[in-house]
Amino acid sequence: MFFIADGRRNPLDQAEVFKPWVEAQGGEIARVLCIVDCALVEKNPPLVAWVEACVHFSDAVLLNRREGVANKWLSDFQGRFTDQFMPCLFEFVKNGRVKNPALVLDPLARRMTHAFDAEQDWIFTDSEGDVIDEDEVTDDDEEEIEATPEIDPYFVRDAAGRRVKKIPDIAKYLPG
């Protein structure tokens, strides 16, 4: 089954409810694809933050609509994610196609987030509040160790319930 998110709405809101919805349907998430309108993002630099959020949740990023986009911009755009060691696959779309569709659809998870993983990740902290590896926890330490579920950085909210990591409203940059 394929699910296509609404490209005019906040991808964080959609990603946050997606995993529970898929699990309620008895499914699992195999692949998350992001299609980038390079011409739109080049013309509207604030949208880079929107795309960064999408890339964080994606296994494969398809770079589309590159006609007229400066090569330097495209190189810098890709370099931004290479410098962050993003594990997702970046592929060019040419004539409506990618070179290797099987690679793009390979269910190997390549996304930065763990939000869609089957098992919950945990963060362990010692009595001073320092994060420690799970392997460092011994039976003697268990009373001094606190385990809390890991929350994806894009899902963290402040005391007022607003997201800490904000992204622009893409609808403001799209034609009516």
N, C-alpha and C positions, 0 to 999 in steps of 0.2 A: 504494500500500500504506500502511496506517496501522499504527503501532506505539504501543501504550499501555503506558507505564511503570507499574511497581508503586508505587502511592501510599503504601504502608506501608514502603517501603524508602528508603534514602538516594538522593536524586536525583543527587548528585554521582558516586556510584559508577556509576549507570546512564548518565549523560551521558558519562562518561569512556570507557566501552567502546562506546558507541553508534556513533560515527563509524566506527571500524575495522570494526565488524560490518556496518554499512550498505554500506561500500565493498567488503567481502568478498562481499556479495550482489550487487554490481554496481549498486547504487542510489546515490541522492544524497538529502540531506535538504532538503526543500522548505519545511517549516513546522513549527515547534515551538510547541505550545499548552500553556498552563498554566491549569488550572481551580482557582480559589481558593474554598474554603469559608469565606466571610466570617464566618459565625457562629462557626465553630470557631476561627479566628485571633483574632477579637475577644475571645473568652473565654480564650484562651491566648496572651498576649503573646510568650512565647519563640518561638512559631511564626513570628513576623514574619521572623526570620533564615532560617528554612527557606524561606519564600515568596520572600524576597529572592534566595536562590540560584536558585530555579526561574525567577524573572523574568529573571535575568541570562542564562539560556539560551533564553528564549522570544521568539517573534515576536509572539505575541498572548496576552493574559492575560484570561481570562473570569471576571468577578466573579459568583459564584453564591451561593445561599443567603444573601441579604441581608435576609430577613424578620427583624425584631426587632433588626437591627444599627443602632446609632446613626448618624445621618447625619454627625455630627462625626467619628466614628471612620473612616467610609468616606472622607470628604473628606481627613482626615489621612493615611490609608493611601495613597490615590492621590497626595497631595501629596508624600509621601516619595519616590516614583519620579519625579515631575515635577521635583522639586528636584535629583535626580541625573541629569537629562536622559536617562532611559532611553528608547531609541528604540522600544520595543515598543508595540503597540496595546493599549489597555485597553477592554474592552467589557462591558456589563452583560448578564447572562443573565436574561431575564424569561419566565416560563412555559415554561422549558426551551429557549428560543431566543435568538439574538442578532438585532439589527435587520438587519444586513447580512452574511449568511454569506459572500458572495463576497469582501468585504473581509478577513474573518478568514482565509479560505483562500488569499488572494492570495500567491503564492510569493515576493514581495519580502522579502528578509531584513531583519528589524527587531530582531534580537537584539543584545545588548551583546557577547556572546562572539564570538570568531573561531574557536573550537574546531571548529565544524562546516564551516568554509569549505574549499573544494576545495584552495586553495593555502595553504601554510604561511606565516605571518607571521614576520618576523625582527626582532630588536632589535640595533641597531648601537651599539657603545660605542667611545669613543676611548681613547687610552693612559692617560688619567686615570680611566677608568671612567664617564665621563659619557655618557648616552644622546644620540645624535645622529640627525638625520633621514637617511634613505637618500640623499636628494638632496644632502646635504652631503659625501658621500664622493666623493673624487677619486681618480684613478689614482695620484697621488703619495702619498696617505694609506693606501692599501690594506694596507700592512704593519703599520700602527699601529691598524687598525680590527679589532674583534672582532665577529663576527656570531653570535648565538645564537638558536635558535628561541624564539618567544614561547610562554610557557606560561600558560594561563588561570589567573587568580589563585585560582580555586576548586580547581584541580588541583595546586597547589604543595604539596609535602610537606616536613616537617622531616627532620632526620638520622635520626630513629627511624621514618620512613615514615608518620607521622600527617599528616593534612591540617592546613595552617596555618590556613585559614579553617574553623572548625568550625560545624556546624549541629546543632540538637537532633534527637533521634530522634522523628519524628512518631508512630511507633507507640505511644509512651507517652501520647499525647493522644487516641488513637482508641479507640472502644469495641471490646471484645474480639471 
